Amino acid sequence: MSDLMSGIEELDEQMQEAGITEVEVQTHYPPDDFDWPDLADKQDKFEALPPAPVGALPVVLRDMCREASTAFKISIEAAMINALSIVSGCASRHYAARIKKGVEARPNLYALTFQVPGERKSSTFKPFTRAPEKWICEQRDDWEDKKIDKEIRVGKIEALKRKLKNDTSENPHADLEEIKKLQKEPEICNPNFIKDEGTSEALARRMKDCDEQLLLASSDASQTLAVMFGKYAKDGRPDIGFYLKSFDGDPYGSERSNEDNSIQMDNPCLSIALTTQVRELEAIKRNPELFGSGFMSRFLFCVPDGLAGAVDEGGEIIRKYDDAVISAATEEKYLKLIYMLLEDRKRIKTEYQLPICDEARSRWIEFYNDTERKMGAEYADAKDTVIRLPHLALKIVAGLAVYRADDAPSITLQDMNNAIRLVEYFWLHTERLLGMISKRKMPKLVRRIIDKLKKDGANVIQTSPMLKNLSVKAEDLQEAIKWMLDNKHCREIEVVNTHRPQGGRKPATNYEVNPTLL
């Protein structure tokens, strides 16, 4: 390999001197019985995950996840990630966990679970959405009455404006003051803060009606993801601006020519709980900007093992029917938690900064520094994703402190340790995801080489053309090929040139790529 690049350059010079602009390349392959390792099959076989840290959840969520897993025969990690994200959508957007000014987080989470067919995806949702949906139903009558009051108020304002405009007001000053008084009345908040799909504009409009807070939740999110990834965009690009701003509460604006159709929010807050089929990973593969923009790094991912048809060590099917159910006591405790969070959400209108003890703050800083250190080595090829782990831990810990339902919630060292345990566990799922879309195991330049071969319908790396086509440094291409050789992604093949100048050096070796990658 040390002579590879110098051989390319010398060959090019000799071709130019001899007046040769193209080289007809013939390759001599090893025997047909050569046995390639099946990398495609290897990628589908995940390393075993450690036990899910369900004990890191507050007691009420812990009991719900365990009993839901037993009753509906669903993976415990899928129950956990849905519980965390759905409950985060019920918490107030005004809670904040702060390490220092500018390093802070609210409890809202983005979660995305990928499951194979037959995994009872709806059963991972219903136990956790039933309580907030009940609260919404109970608020609906009051909401309808308030809508009538709002229509009457708007009518009064318009009537007073017409009188002032037409100069028919008997007391203009009093009418103007009445308009100001009516306009200052608080906006009516739509209680239906849960939506299962919609364009970013439709979601923003619903969020605006729901006091700038929304939960996007679906157990069959293929359509939701299609819209999110650019299905209705004019240029076909992912429509993610709304999601990026709503993660941390950056002001969001959607301007329209008609002022009445414009959307302006000062502190939007979105929580996401989505489950979809593994096949939807293809959409992520086609949109690499989802990672480059930082969008995907905002998610907690879950890629659980399939339970359909699985058997235990004794040969018994894991999902064997039984009469287990979620106990009434557990459901009642969960219902009380949801109602408390939703009533607090109506009551709390300014930021509530959660007190954090010194030990918890020091633990977070230790986790931050450890993550930063690993980005230079262990996580070097996944920096754009792993960089947000400390921030996700801060979001989770804000929720854990609130979900205990203390009168004066605060962040303890145990809360922080539990949040970090959860982040580190779901990072293992993220590594699975990155491996499945060749973002974690495969260096970026190697992916570019394979993508180029796919585009050309080729299976051989010709080093000189590849170097020119990709416009990369010679040493970088050499390092990428070495990585491919070491990982059985390619093998050397003999090259015979029919137009090699006399006295010229033997041309650089070409490489056949493992067909399972193409």
Protein Blocks (a to p, Z undefined) as FASTA:
>chain_A
ZZmmmmmmmmmmmmmmnopabdcdddddddfklccddfklmmmmccdddddffklpcfkl
mmmmmmmmmmnopafklmmmmmmmmmmmmpcfkbccdfbghiacdfbdcddddddehilm
mlmmmmmmmmmmmmmmmmmmmmmmmmmmmmmmmmmmmmmmmmmmnopafblmlmmmmmmm
mmmpccdddfblccfbdcfklmmmmmmmnoopacdddfblklmmmmmnopmgmnlpacfk
lmmmmmnopacddddfblklpccdfbdcddddddddfklmmmmmmmmmlmmnommmmpcc
dddddfehpacfkopafklccfbdcdfklmmmmmmmmmmmmmmmmmpmcdcdddddfklm
mmmmmmmmmmmmmmmmmmmmmmmmmmmmmmmmmmmmmmmmmmnopabdcddfklmmmmmm
mmmmmmmmmmmmmmmnopmmpcfklmmmmmmmmmnopabdcfklmmmmnopafklmmmmm
mmmmmnopaccdddddfbbcehiacddddddddfklZZ
